[in-house]
Amino acid sequence: MVFHGVNVLAVLVAAVIQWVLGYLWYGVLFSKDYKALVHREGATASNAGGVMALIFISNLILAFALAKIIPLTHWAGFGKGSLVGAICGLGFVVPPLFAGHISEGKPFKLFGINALYWLVAMYLSGGVLAIWQ
């Protein structure tokens, strides 16, 4: 199925990859550090289902935008799509994330955890979207 020139299934798969990676990243790999850095040790959202749904919607939006950008490069293949994802992450995600962390006085380690997650997520999403266009 195609919507506005974008393969909807590819966008859905890319969003699921981001979502699952987010669970593994924040819930398994960096859980202890992340919770300590945001001062939420043992805290869980009372509406965790709603939060997860909103996160998934944001993953869909990001995947859709990336799916619209990748064809503009005329690059094909996982490696080239991953490069587009990484460039978009470095150019459009990391700088505002950094500015927010600095202006809010958040620890640099928290910025590192968050920024690296988005770079990996966009790298993988870009690769999937490029081979599935």
N, C-alpha and C positions, 0 to 999 in steps of 0.2 A: 504494500500500500504506500502510495506517495502523497504527500501533503506539502504544497508549496515547493515542489521540486526536491523534497527530502524524503528519504526512505524512513518511514515511521518505525518499522521494526528495528532498524539500525539505531535510531535515537533511543528507543525503549531499551535495547540491550546495553547501549553505552551508559544510560542512566542507571540501570541495574548494576553495572560494573562499578560505577561511582558509589552507589549506595552500599553495596556489599563491601567494597574497599573501605568506605567510611566506618562501617561496623568493625571490620578487622583492625583498622588503623587506630581508632579511638577507643574501641571496646576491648581489644586484645593486645595489640603491639605496644601502644603507648597509654594504656588505660590508667596505670598508676601515676605516671608523670602528668598526664593531661588533667586528671582529677585534682591532683595536688596543686597544679599551676592555676587552675580556675577556682580553687578553694571549694570544691564540691565533693570531697571525699565521701563516698557512700550515698550521695544525694542522687535521687532520680526524679525526673519530671513527673508530676502527677498526671499529665496528659501525654505520656510517652508516645502513644499511638498517633496522636495529632502532630506531635513534633516530627516523628518519623515520616508521616505523610507529607508535611511541608518540606522536609529535606528532600524527599523524592521528587516533589514538584520542582524544586530548584535545580535538582540534577537533570530533570527533563529539559528545563529551559536552557541550561548550559549546553547540554548535548545538542539541542536543536540549533542553537547559535553556532556551535562548532561545525555542525553539519552544513550550515549555510556558508561558512567561511572556507572550509577545505576545498570545495570545487573551484573557488576563485583562484587558487594557487595552480591549478591544472596538474597537481601532483597526485600520483596514485600509489597504492601499496601501504602496508602497515607502517613501515619505517618513515615514509614521507608524511603520512597522516599524523604519526606520533610526533614528528618534528613540528608540524603545524600546532598540535596541541600544546607542546612544550613552549613554543614561541608565544602563543596566546596566553599561556599561564604566566610566563615570565613578564610579558608586557602588560596584560590586562588584569591579572589577579594578584600577583605578588606585590606590586607597588602600592595599591590601595590597602591591601592587607597589612603591609609594613607600616604605612602611615597611620592606620588605625591602631595598631599595636603600640607604636611609639607615642602617639598622642594620648592614648588611654593609660600609658604607663605599665603596660603588660610586660611580663618577662620575655626576653629574647628567645628563650627556649620554647615558649609557647608559640611564638611566631614561627620558629623553625618547624615545629610539629605541624602546624596548620598549613604553612606554605608548602612544605614537602608533600603533604597529602594532596593538595590541589595540583601540584606539578605532576605527581604520579597519576592521579585521576584523569587529568587532561591528556597526558601522554597516552595512556591506555585507550581512552575514549577516542582520541584523534586517530589512532591506529585502526580501531574497529570501524569507525565511521568512514575512513578512507577506503578500506577494502570492501565495504558494503554499499558504496554509492552506485 
